[in-house]
Amino acid sequence: MAPASATSASQDGTYFDKQRTLLVNEVAASMESVLQNINKLNRSLEGVIAVGNEFSQVEGLWSQFENVMAKEPVVQEEGKNDAKEGTVDEGARQ
C-alpha cells in the first residue's frame, strides 16, 4: 500500500496541477466568451447584409439614371429645329 502522505498529495494535487486546472478553466471560459461574441458579430453582419440587399433595387435605378444622364445630348439638324419653332410660333400667333 502507498504511504498516507503520497495518497493525500495525489488527492490534493500539486501546486502545478492546481494552477494548470485553474488556467485551463479560465481559457475554456474565455474561449466560450469569444465564441459567443463571434456569434453576435455574425448575426450583426447578416443584418447589415440584409439591409444592404434591400437597397439593391434603388441602386439599380440610380445607376440607370446616371447612365442616361451621362449620355451626350443628341444634336438635331438646324432645319428640323427651325421647322418646329416655326410651327410653334404660328400656333402662338393664332
C-alpha positions as CSV (number, residue, x, y, z in Angstrom):
1,M,0.0,0.0,0.0
2,A,1.1,3.6,-0.5
3,P,2.0,5.8,2.4
4,A,-0.5,8.2,3.7
5,S,1.5,11.3,2.6
6,A,1.6,10.1,-1.0
7,T,-2.2,9.4,-1.1
8,S,-3.0,12.9,0.3
9,A,-0.6,14.6,-2.2
10,S,-2.3,12.8,-5.1
11,Q,-5.8,13.7,-4.0
12,D,-5.0,17.3,-3.3
13,G,-2.7,17.6,-6.3
14,T,0.5,19.6,-6.5
15,Y,0.6,23.4,-6.8
16,F,1.4,23.0,-10.6
17,D,-1.7,20.8,-11.1
18,K,-3.9,23.3,-9.3
19,Q,-2.6,26.2,-11.3
20,R,-2.9,24.2,-14.5
21,T,-6.5,23.4,-13.8
22,L,-7.3,27.0,-12.9
23,L,-5.7,28.2,-16.1
24,V,-7.4,25.6,-18.3
25,N,-10.8,26.6,-16.8
26,E,-10.0,30.2,-17.4
27,V,-9.0,29.5,-21.0
28,A,-12.2,27.5,-21.5
29,A,-14.3,30.3,-20.2
30,S,-12.5,32.8,-22.4
31,M,-13.0,30.6,-25.5
32,E,-16.7,30.4,-24.7
33,S,-16.9,34.2,-24.4
34,V,-15.0,34.5,-27.8
35,L,-17.4,32.1,-29.4
36,Q,-20.5,34.0,-28.1
37,N,-19.0,37.3,-29.4
38,I,-18.2,35.8,-32.8
39,N,-21.8,34.6,-33.0
40,K,-23.1,38.1,-32.1
41,L,-20.8,39.6,-34.8
42,N,-22.1,37.0,-37.3
43,R,-25.7,37.9,-36.6
44,S,-24.9,41.6,-36.9
45,L,-23.1,41.1,-40.2
46,E,-26.1,39.1,-41.5
47,G,-28.4,42.0,-40.5
48,V,-26.1,44.6,-42.3
49,I,-26.1,42.4,-45.4
50,A,-29.9,42.1,-45.3
51,V,-30.3,45.8,-45.1
52,G,-27.8,46.3,-47.9
53,N,-29.7,43.9,-50.1
54,E,-32.9,46.0,-49.5
55,F,-31.2,48.9,-51.4
56,S,-30.1,46.8,-54.4
57,Q,-33.2,47.9,-56.5
58,V,-32.7,51.5,-55.6
59,E,-29.1,51.3,-56.5
60,G,-30.0,49.8,-59.8
61,L,-32.4,52.6,-60.6
62,W,-29.8,55.3,-59.7
63,S,-27.3,53.5,-61.9
64,Q,-29.7,53.6,-64.8
65,F,-30.4,57.3,-64.2
66,E,-26.7,58.0,-64.0
67,N,-26.2,56.2,-67.3
68,V,-29.0,58.2,-69.0
69,M,-27.6,61.5,-67.7
70,A,-24.1,60.6,-68.8
71,K,-25.1,60.2,-72.5
72,E,-24.2,63.1,-74.7
73,P,-27.3,65.0,-75.9
74,V,-28.4,64.3,-79.5
75,V,-27.8,67.3,-81.7
76,Q,-30.7,68.0,-84.1
77,E,-30.3,69.4,-87.5
78,E,-30.9,73.1,-87.9
79,G,-33.6,72.7,-90.5
80,K,-35.7,70.5,-88.2
81,N,-35.3,72.9,-85.3
82,D,-36.5,75.8,-87.4
83,A,-39.5,73.9,-88.7
84,K,-40.5,73.0,-85.2
85,E,-40.0,76.6,-84.0
86,G,-42.0,77.9,-86.9
87,T,-44.9,75.6,-86.1
88,V,-44.9,76.7,-82.5
89,D,-44.7,80.4,-83.5
90,E,-47.6,80.1,-86.0
91,G,-49.7,78.4,-83.3
92,A,-48.9,81.1,-80.8
93,R,-49.9,83.8,-83.3
94,Q,-53.4,82.4,-83.9
